[in-house]
Amino acid sequence: MVNDGQQAAVPEFEFGIYTLGDLSIDPTTGKAVPAGQKMKEIMAAAQLADESGLDVFGVGEHHRLDFAATSPAVVLAAIASVTKRIRLTSATTVLGTSDPVRVFEDFATLDLLSDGRAEMIAGRGAYTESFPLFGYDLADYRELFQEKLQLLLELNAHERLSWSGRMRSPLVDAEIAPRPAQSKLPVWIGVGGTLSSAALAGTLGDGMALAILGGQPEDCKPLVEAYKTAALAAGKQASEHKVAITSHGFIASTSQAAREQFYPHYASYVSAFMGGGHLSRERFGQLALPGAALMVGSPEEVTEKILEQHEWFGHTRFMAQFDIGAVPYERVASAIELLAVKVAPAVRAAIRNKRAAAVASVL
């Protein structure tokens, strides 16, 4: 069993991929991807990511018929059985409409099954279908998340717990089992675009997972600053600050191939799930420009974009969602391999060289 003292050293910059399991209509065939096929593709992508040397694989949570993944812990447990070293995380656990005790039990079980590879990104979620589904009032959106997050962190810290709050029944000297293989589960906080969420991540989370899915990424710098300021105020050293950037993207051998292959699928996804209506090729091209949000292009182009964002944010993890809008699995697999073999080594080398130059300049 892997424990905290035995785990391999964490790379100075981590790379990963994540999926929401969308069951989009393939714009090239007019047919939706069956849920069973999508699950098999998720398993295959995770296994390939592990074998290729990527660091993290994430599975999202949505409670709709056009998404396959409603239970990340179950999917990740299956993935644990076919992978060896890659870390496994939710992306995101919709905590406001979940029971924190059940969530902790599920991810602690995943941690045991995976020999200490489980993580969690806890967030409010971008959709609200889970509120009526699980009997919650949307008016309590903010309070539910904050109270349940605090309870989850208490569960993570104690084998027995007495607790009371406003949104659920109290716990009285409750046994919190099982305990994870790690000393505690890493709990990142998912952040969309609000300063208050970023500050909460700094105060309570083990890291901030910042989703940059549109607009100008540079505009997110105040969120990172709010996170770091709150983390310092909470007594966390700068070395403990962890920021992950999550983005939509696609990689092919050339920039032209990446854009041509990805555009119809991304346009379909934007129309169906992001409320963006028709996405023109011109607008898509603007989103894929240097300095813009989409991580689409050749390995060299994506490398430059990640390094540019590293200048702005100083983040230590990048995660991409490639399987958007029914992109064929063979193309997703190729993008995973390019991320692992071309992009990751180039980014890590550039960061190391910059740090070495900075040290040399002060000697």
DRENDO-1510 file (C-alpha; in Angstrom, 1 decimal, always signed):
<recs>
REC; n; res; u; v; w
REC; 1; MET; +0.0; +0.0; +0.0 .
REC; 2; VAL; +1.2; +3.5; -0.8 .
REC; 3; ASN; +1.3; +5.9; +2.1 .
REC; 4; ASP; +2.4; +9.5; +2.3 .
REC; 5; GLY; +6.0; +8.6; +3.0 .
REC; 6; GLN; +6.2; +6.2; +0.1 .
REC; 7; GLN; +4.5; +8.1; -2.7 .
REC; 8; ALA; +6.7; +9.1; -5.6 .
REC; 9; ALA; +7.8; +12.8; -5.6 .
REC; 10; VAL; +5.2; +15.1; -7.1 .
REC; 11; PRO; +6.4; +16.7; -10.4 .
REC; 12; GLU; +7.1; +20.5; -10.1 .
REC; 13; PHE; +4.4; +20.9; -12.8 .
REC; 14; GLU; +1.6; +18.3; -13.2 .
REC; 15; PHE; -0.4; +17.5; -16.3 .
REC; 16; GLY; -3.7; +15.8; -16.5 .
REC; 17; ILE; -7.0; +15.3; -18.4 .
REC; 18; TYR; -10.6; +15.3; -17.3 .
REC; 19; THR; -13.9; +14.3; -18.7 .
REC; 20; LEU; -17.5; +15.2; -18.0 .
REC; 21; GLY; -18.8; +12.2; -20.0 .
REC; 22; ASP; -21.0; +14.3; -22.3 .
REC; 23; LEU; -23.2; +12.2; -24.6 .
REC; 24; SER; -23.1; +14.7; -27.5 .
REC; 25; ILE; -24.5; +14.2; -30.9 .
REC; 26; ASP; -21.6; +13.6; -33.2 .
REC; 27; PRO; -21.8; +16.4; -35.8 .
REC; 28; THR; -20.2; +14.2; -38.4 .
REC; 29; THR; -22.7; +11.3; -38.1 .
REC; 30; GLY; -25.8; +12.9; -36.5 .
REC; 31; LYS; -25.9; +10.2; -33.8 .
REC; 32; ALA; -25.4; +10.5; -30.1 .
REC; 33; VAL; -22.6; +8.6; -28.3 .
REC; 34; PRO; -24.2; +5.7; -26.3 .
REC; 35; ALA; -23.5; +5.9; -22.5 .
REC; 36; GLY; -21.9; +2.4; -22.5 .
REC; 37; GLN; -19.5; +3.3; -25.3 .
REC; 38; LYS; -18.6; +6.6; -23.5 .
REC; 39; MET; -17.8; +4.7; -20.3 .
REC; 40; LYS; -15.5; +2.4; -22.2 .
REC; 41; GLU; -13.8; +5.4; -23.8 .
REC; 42; ILE; -13.3; +7.0; -20.4 .
REC; 43; MET; -11.7; +3.9; -19.1 .
REC; 44; ALA; -9.4; +3.6; -22.1 .
REC; 45; ALA; -8.4; +7.3; -21.9 .
REC; 46; ALA; -7.5; +6.9; -18.2 .
REC; 47; GLN; -5.4; +3.8; -18.9 .
REC; 48; LEU; -3.6; +5.6; -21.7 .
REC; 49; ALA; -3.0; +8.7; -19.6 .
REC; 50; ASP; -1.5; +6.5; -16.9 .
REC; 51; GLU; +0.7; +4.6; -19.4 .
REC; 52; SER; +1.8; +7.8; -21.1 .
REC; 53; GLY; +3.0; +9.3; -17.8 .
REC; 54; LEU; +0.3; +12.0; -17.1 .
REC; 55; ASP; -0.2; +12.8; -13.5 .
REC; 56; VAL; -4.0; +13.2; -12.9 .
REC; 57; PHE; -7.2; +12.0; -14.4 .
REC; 58; GLY; -10.6; +13.6; -13.4 .
REC; 59; VAL; -14.2; +12.6; -13.8 .
REC; 60; GLY; -17.0; +15.2; -13.5 .
REC; 61; GLU; -20.5; +14.9; -12.1 .
REC; 62; HIS; -23.8; +15.8; -13.9 .
REC; 63; HIS; -27.3; +14.4; -13.3 .
REC; 64; ARG; -28.8; +14.6; -16.8 .
REC; 65; LEU; -29.5; +12.1; -19.6 .
REC; 66; ASP; -26.9; +13.8; -21.9 .
REC; 67; PHE; -24.0; +13.0; -19.5 .
REC; 68; ALA; -22.8; +9.5; -18.7 .
REC; 69; ALA; -20.9; +10.3; -15.4 .
REC; 70; THR; -23.2; +10.9; -12.4 .
REC; 71; SER; -21.0; +9.1; -9.8 .
REC; 72; PRO; -17.3; +10.1; -10.1 .
REC; 73; ALA; -16.2; +7.8; -7.3 .
REC; 74; VAL; -17.7; +4.7; -8.9 .
REC; 75; VAL; -16.1; +5.5; -12.3 .
REC; 76; LEU; -12.8; +6.3; -10.7 .
REC; 77; ALA; -12.8; +3.1; -8.7 .
REC; 78; ALA; -13.2; +1.2; -11.9 .
REC; 79; ILE; -10.3; +3.2; -13.4 .
REC; 80; ALA; -8.2; +2.4; -10.3 .
REC; 81; SER; -8.3; -1.2; -11.2 .
REC; 82; VAL; -6.7; -0.6; -14.7 .
REC; 83; THR; -4.1; +2.1; -13.7 .
REC; 84; LYS; -1.0; +2.0; -11.6 .
REC; 85; ARG; +0.3; +5.5; -10.7 .
REC; 86; ILE; -2.0; +8.3; -12.0 .
REC; 87; ARG; -3.9; +10.3; -9.4 .
REC; 88; LEU; -7.7; +10.1; -9.5 .
REC; 89; THR; -9.9; +13.1; -8.8 .
REC; 90; SER; -13.5; +14.3; -9.2 .
REC; 91; ALA; -14.0; +17.2; -11.5 .
REC; 92; THR; -16.1; +18.4; -9.8 .
REC; 93; THR; -18.0; +16.9; -6.8 .
REC; 94; VAL; -21.2; +18.9; -6.5 .
REC; 95; LEU; -21.1; +19.1; -2.7 .
REC; 96; GLY; -24.1; +21.3; -2.1 .
REC; 97; THR; -26.5; +18.4; -3.1 .
REC; 98; SER; -24.4; +15.6; -1.7 .
REC; 99; ASP; -24.1; +14.1; +1.8 .
REC; 100; PRO; -20.6; +14.9; +2.9 .
REC; 101; VAL; -20.4; +11.7; +5.0 .
REC; 102; ARG; -21.3; +9.6; +1.9 .
REC; 103; VAL; -18.9; +11.6; -0.2 .
REC; 104; PHE; -16.0; +11.1; +2.2 .
REC; 105; GLU; -16.8; +7.3; +2.5 .
REC; 106; ASP; -16.8; +6.9; -1.3 .
REC; 107; PHE; -13.5; +8.7; -1.8 .
REC; 108; ALA; -11.8; +7.1; +1.2 .
REC; 109; THR; -12.8; +3.8; -0.3 .
REC; 110; LEU; -11.4; +4.9; -3.7 .
REC; 111; ASP; -8.2; +5.9; -1.9 .
REC; 112; LEU; -7.9; +2.4; -0.4 .
REC; 113; LEU; -8.6; +0.7; -3.7 .
REC; 114; SER; -6.0; +2.9; -5.5 .
REC; 115; ASP; -3.3; +2.7; -2.9 .
REC; 116; GLY; -3.5; +6.4; -2.0 .
REC; 117; ARG; -4.2; +8.1; -5.3 .
REC; 118; ALA; -7.6; +9.7; -4.6 .
REC; 119; GLU; -8.3; +13.4; -4.6 .
REC; 120; MET; -11.4; +15.5; -4.8 .
REC; 121; ILE; -12.4; +18.9; -6.4 .
REC; 122; ALA; -15.3; +20.2; -4.4 .
REC; 123; GLY; -17.5; +22.8; -6.0 .
REC; 124; ARG; -20.9; +24.3; -6.4 .
REC; 125; GLY; -21.3; +23.0; -9.9 .
REC; 126; ALA; -22.3; +24.8; -13.1 .
REC; 127; TYR; -25.7; +23.2; -13.4 .
REC; 128; THR; -28.6; +23.1; -10.9 .
REC; 129; GLU; -30.5; +19.9; -11.9 .
REC; 130; SER; -29.3; +18.1; -8.8 .
REC; 131; PHE; -31.1; +20.5; -6.4 .
REC; 132; PRO; -34.7; +19.3; -7.1 .
REC; 133; LEU; -33.4; +15.8; -7.9 .
REC; 134; PHE; -32.1; +15.3; -4.3 .
REC; 135; GLY; -34.6; +17.5; -2.6 .
REC; 136; TYR; -32.7; +20.7; -2.0 .
REC; 137; ASP; -33.8; +24.3; -2.3 .
REC; 138; LEU; -31.8; +26.3; -4.8 .
REC; 139; ALA; -32.2; +29.3; -2.6 .
REC; 140; ASP; -29.8; +27.6; -0.1 .
REC; 141; TYR; -27.2; +27.2; -2.9 .
REC; 142; ARG; -24.4; +29.2; -1.1 .
REC; 143; GLU; -25.1; +28.1; +2.5 .
REC; 144; LEU; -25.3; +24.4; +1.5 .
REC; 145; PHE; -21.9; +24.4; -0.1 .
REC; 146; GLN; -20.1; +26.3; +2.7 .
REC; 147; GLU; -21.6; +24.2; +5.5 .
REC; 148; LYS; -21.1; +20.9; +3.7 .
REC; 149; LEU; -17.5; +21.8; +2.8 .
REC; 150; GLN; -16.7; +22.5; +6.4 .
REC; 151; LEU; -18.2; +19.2; +7.5 .
REC; 152; LEU; -16.3; +17.3; +4.8 .
REC; 153; LEU; -13.0; +18.8; +6.0 .
REC; 154; GLU; -13.9; +17.8; +9.6 .
REC; 155; LEU; -14.7; +14.2; +8.4 .
REC; 156; ASN; -11.3; +14.2; +6.7 .
REC; 157; ALA; -9.5; +15.1; +9.9 .
REC; 158; HIS; -11.2; +13.0; +12.5 .
REC; 159; GLU; -12.0; +9.3; +13.0 .
REC; 160; ARG; -14.8; +10.1; +15.4 .
REC; 161; LEU; -16.8; +13.3; +15.1 .
REC; 162; SER; -19.5; +15.3; +16.9 .
REC; 163; TRP; -20.9; +18.0; +14.7 .
REC; 164; SER; -24.0; +20.2; +14.3 .
REC; 165; GLY; -25.1; +22.6; +11.6 .
REC; 166; ARG; -28.3; +24.1; +10.1 .
REC; 167; MET; -28.6; +22.2; +6.8 .
REC; 168; ARG; -28.5; +18.5; +8.0 .
REC; 169; SER; -28.9; +16.4; +11.1 .
REC; 170; PRO; -26.1; +16.5; +13.7 .
REC; 171; LEU; -23.4; +13.8; +14.2 .
REC; 172; VAL; -22.8; +12.6; +17.8 .
REC; 173; ASP; -19.5; +10.8; +18.4 .
REC; 174; ALA; -19.9; +9.2; +14.9 .
REC; 175; GLU; -17.3; +6.8; +13.6 .
REC; 176; ILE; -16.1; +8.1; +10.2 .
REC; 177; ALA; -15.0; +5.0; +8.2 .
REC; 178; PRO; -13.2; +3.9; +6.3 .
REC; 179; ARG; -10.0; +6.0; +6.8 .
REC; 180; PRO; -8.1; +6.7; +3.6 .
REC; 181; ALA; -4.7; +5.3; +2.8 .
REC; 182; GLN; -3.3; +8.8; +2.7 .
REC; 183; SER; -3.2; +10.7; +6.0 .
REC; 184; LYS; -6.0; +12.8; +4.5 .
REC; 185; LEU; -7.7; +13.2; +1.2 .
REC; 186; PRO; -6.5; +16.2; -0.8 .
REC; 187; VAL; -9.6; +18.5; -1.2 .
REC; 188; TRP; -9.2; +21.1; -3.9 .
REC; 189; ILE; -11.9; +23.8; -4.3 .
REC; 190; GLY; -13.3; +24.4; -7.8 .
REC; 191; VAL; -13.6; +28.0; -8.7 .
REC; 192; GLY; -15.4; +29.6; -11.7 .
REC; 193; GLY; -15.2; +33.3; -11.6 .
REC; 194; THR; -15.9; +34.8; -8.2 .
REC; 195; LEU; -13.4; +36.3; -5.8 .
REC; 196; SER; -15.3; +34.9; -2.8 .
REC; 197; SER; -14.9; +31.4; -4.1 .
REC; 198; ALA; -11.2; +32.0; -4.7 .
REC; 199; ALA; -10.8; +33.3; -1.1 .
REC; 200; LEU; -12.6; +30.3; +0.3 .
REC; 201; ALA; -10.3; +28.0; -1.6 .
REC; 202; GLY; -7.3; +29.8; -0.1 .
REC; 203; THR; -8.8; +29.6; +3.4 .
REC; 204; LEU; -10.1; +26.0; +3.5 .
REC; 205; GLY; -8.9; +24.0; +0.4 .
REC; 206; ASP; -5.7; +22.1; -0.3 .
REC; 207; GLY; -5.6; +23.9; -3.6 .
REC; 208; MET; -7.7; +25.9; -6.1 .
REC; 209; ALA; -8.9; +24.4; -9.4 .
REC; 210; LEU; -9.6; +27.4; -11.6 .
REC; 211; ALA; -11.8; +26.7; -14.7 .
REC; 212; ILE; -10.9; +28.9; -17.6 .
REC; 213; LEU; -13.3; +28.0; -20.3 .
REC; 214; GLY; -13.8; +31.4; -22.1 .
REC; 215; GLY; -12.9; +35.0; -22.2 .
REC; 216; GLN; -9.3; +36.2; -21.7 .
REC; 217; PRO; -7.4; +34.1; -19.2 .
REC; 218; GLU; -5.3; +37.0; -18.1 .
REC; 219; ASP; -8.4; +38.5; -16.5 .
REC; 220; CYS; -8.3; +35.7; -14.0 .
REC; 221; LYS; -5.2; +37.0; -12.3 .
REC; 222; PRO; -7.3; +38.7; -9.5 .
REC; 223; LEU; -8.8; +35.3; -8.6 .
REC; 224; VAL; -5.3; +33.8; -8.1 .
REC; 225; GLU; -4.3; +36.7; -6.1 .
REC; 226; ALA; -7.4; +36.4; -3.9 .
REC; 227; TYR; -6.6; +32.8; -3.4 .
REC; 228; LYS; -3.0; +33.4; -2.4 .
REC; 229; THR; -3.9; +36.3; -0.1 .
REC; 230; ALA; -6.5; +34.2; +1.7 .
REC; 231; ALA; -4.1; +31.2; +2.0 .
REC; 232; LEU; -1.4; +33.4; +3.6 .
REC; 233; ALA; -4.0; +34.8; +6.0 .
REC; 234; ALA; -4.9; +31.3; +6.9 .
REC; 235; GLY; -1.3; +30.5; +7.9 .
REC; 236; LYS; -0.3; +28.6; +4.7 .
REC; 237; GLN; +3.2; +29.1; +3.4 .
REC; 238; ALA; +3.8; +30.1; -0.2 .
REC; 239; SER; +5.1; +26.6; -0.9 .
REC; 240; GLU; +1.7; +25.2; +0.1 .
REC; 241; HIS; -0.2; +27.3; -2.5 .
REC; 242; LYS; -1.5; +25.1; -5.2 .
REC; 243; VAL; -3.3; +26.4; -8.3 .
REC; 244; ALA; -4.6; +24.1; -11.1 .
REC; 245; ILE; -5.9; +25.5; -14.4 .
REC; 246; THR; -8.6; +23.5; -16.2 .
REC; 247; SER; -9.4; +24.2; -19.8 .
REC; 248; HIS; -11.1; +22.9; -22.9 .
REC; 249; GLY; -8.6; +21.9; -25.6 .
REC; 250; PHE; -7.3; +19.7; -28.3 .
REC; 251; ILE; -3.8; +18.9; -29.7 .
REC; 252; ALA; -2.9; +17.6; -33.1 .
REC; 253; SER; +0.4; +17.5; -35.1 .
REC; 254; THR; -0.2; +20.9; -36.6 .
REC; 255; SER; -2.3; +23.9; -35.6 .
REC; 256; GLN; -4.4; +23.6; -38.8 .
REC; 257; ALA; -5.2; +20.0; -38.1 .
REC; 258; ALA; -6.1; +20.7; -34.5 .
REC; 259; ARG; -8.5; +23.5; -35.5 .
REC; 260; GLU; -10.1; +21.6; -38.4 .
REC; 261; GLN; -10.6; +18.4; -36.3 .
REC; 262; PHE; -11.8; +20.1; -33.1 .
REC; 263; TYR; -14.1; +22.9; -34.5 .
REC; 264; PRO; -17.3; +21.0; -35.4 .
REC; 265; HIS; -17.2; +19.1; -32.1 .
REC; 266; TYR; -16.6; +22.1; -30.0 .
REC; 267; ALA; -19.2; +24.1; -31.8 .
REC; 268; SER; -21.7; +21.4; -31.2 .
REC; 269; TYR; -20.7; +21.3; -27.5 .
REC; 270; VAL; -21.0; +25.1; -27.1 .
REC; 271; SER; -24.5; +25.0; -28.6 .
REC; 272; ALA; -25.8; +22.1; -26.5 .
REC; 273; PHE; -24.2; +22.7; -23.2 .
REC; 274; MET; -22.7; +26.2; -22.9 .
REC; 275; GLY; -25.7; +28.3; -24.0 .
REC; 276; GLY; -23.6; +29.9; -26.7 .
REC; 277; GLY; -25.7; +29.4; -29.7 .
REC; 278; HIS; -24.0; +28.9; -33.0 .
REC; 279; LEU; -20.2; +29.2; -32.8 .
REC; 280; SER; -18.8; +30.5; -36.1 .
REC; 281; ARG; -15.4; +29.5; -37.4 .
REC; 282; GLU; -14.2; +33.0; -37.1 .
REC; 283; ARG; -15.2; +33.2; -33.4 .
REC; 284; PHE; -13.6; +29.8; -32.8 .
REC; 285; GLY; -10.4; +31.0; -34.4 .
REC; 286; GLN; -10.4; +34.0; -32.0 .
REC; 287; LEU; -10.9; +31.7; -29.0 .
REC; 288; ALA; -7.9; +29.7; -30.1 .
REC; 289; LEU; -5.5; +32.6; -30.6 .
REC; 290; PRO; -2.4; +33.1; -28.4 .
REC; 291; GLY; -3.5; +34.6; -25.1 .
REC; 292; ALA; -7.1; +33.3; -25.5 .
REC; 293; ALA; -8.9; +30.6; -23.5 .
REC; 294; LEU; -9.0; +27.5; -25.8 .
REC; 295; MET; -5.9; +25.2; -25.6 .
REC; 296; VAL; -6.1; +24.2; -29.2 .
REC; 297; GLY; -3.2; +23.8; -31.5 .
REC; 298; SER; +0.0; +22.0; -32.2 .
REC; 299; PRO; +2.2; +20.8; -29.3 .
REC; 300; GLU; +4.4; +23.8; -29.6 .
REC; 301; GLU; +1.4; +26.2; -29.6 .
REC; 302; VAL; -0.2; +24.6; -26.6 .
REC; 303; THR; +3.2; +24.6; -24.8 .
REC; 304; GLU; +3.5; +28.4; -25.4 .
REC; 305; LYS; +0.0; +29.0; -24.1 .
REC; 306; ILE; +0.6; +27.0; -20.9 .
REC; 307; LEU; +3.9; +28.9; -20.3 .
REC; 308; GLU; +2.2; +32.2; -20.9 .
REC; 309; GLN; -0.5; +31.3; -18.3 .
REC; 310; HIS; +2.3; +30.2; -15.9 .
REC; 311; GLU; +3.7; +33.7; -16.1 .
REC; 312; TRP; +0.3; +35.1; -15.0 .
REC; 313; PHE; -0.7; +32.5; -12.4 .
REC; 314; GLY; +2.3; +30.5; -11.2 .
REC; 315; HIS; +0.1; +27.4; -11.2 .
REC; 316; THR; +1.5; +23.9; -10.7 .
REC; 317; ARG; -1.1; +21.8; -12.5 .
REC; 318; PHE; -2.8; +21.9; -15.9 .
REC; 319; MET; -5.7; +19.7; -16.9 .
REC; 320; ALA; -7.4; +19.6; -20.3 .
REC; 321; GLN; -10.8; +18.3; -21.4 .
REC; 322; PHE; -10.3; +16.8; -24.9 .
REC; 323; ASP; -13.3; +14.6; -25.4 .
REC; 324; ILE; -15.8; +17.4; -26.0 .
REC; 325; GLY; -18.8; +17.1; -28.4 .
REC; 326; ALA; -18.2; +13.5; -29.4 .
REC; 327; VAL; -14.6; +13.9; -30.6 .
REC; 328; PRO; -13.7; +10.4; -31.9 .
REC; 329; TYR; -11.7; +8.4; -29.3 .
REC; 330; GLU; -8.8; +7.8; -31.6 .
REC; 331; ARG; -8.3; +11.6; -31.9 .
REC; 332; VAL; -8.7; +12.0; -28.1 .
REC; 333; ALA; -6.0; +9.3; -27.6 .
REC; 334; SER; -3.6; +11.1; -30.0 .
REC; 335; ALA; -4.1; +14.3; -28.1 .
REC; 336; ILE; -3.4; +12.6; -24.8 .
REC; 337; GLU; -0.1; +11.2; -26.2 .
REC; 338; LEU; +0.9; +14.5; -27.6 .
REC; 339; LEU; +0.2; +16.2; -24.2 .
REC; 340; ALA; +2.3; +13.6; -22.4 .
REC; 341; VAL; +5.2; +13.2; -24.9 .
REC; 342; LYS; +5.5; +16.6; -26.4 .
REC; 343; VAL; +3.9; +19.3; -24.3 .
REC; 344; ALA; +4.7; +18.1; -20.7 .
REC; 345; PRO; +8.4; +17.7; -21.1 .
REC; 346; ALA; +8.7; +21.1; -23.0 .
REC; 347; VAL; +6.8; +23.0; -20.3 .
REC; 348; ARG; +8.7; +21.4; -17.4 .
REC; 349; ALA; +12.1; +22.1; -19.1 .
REC; 350; ALA; +11.2; +25.7; -19.7 .
REC; 351; ILE; +10.0; +26.2; -16.1 .
REC; 352; ARG; +13.2; +24.6; -14.8 .
REC; 353; ASN; +15.4; +26.7; -17.0 .
REC; 354; LYS; +13.7; +29.9; -15.9 .
REC; 355; ARG; +14.1; +29.0; -12.3 .
REC; 356; ALA; +17.7; +28.1; -12.7 .
REC; 357; ALA; +18.4; +31.4; -14.5 .
REC; 358; ALA; +16.6; +33.3; -11.7 .
REC; 359; VAL; +18.8; +31.6; -9.1 .
REC; 360; ALA; +22.0; +32.3; -11.1 .
REC; 361; SER; +21.1; +35.9; -11.4 .
REC; 362; VAL; +21.2; +36.5; -7.6 .
REC; 363; LEU; +24.4; +34.6; -7.0 .
</recs>
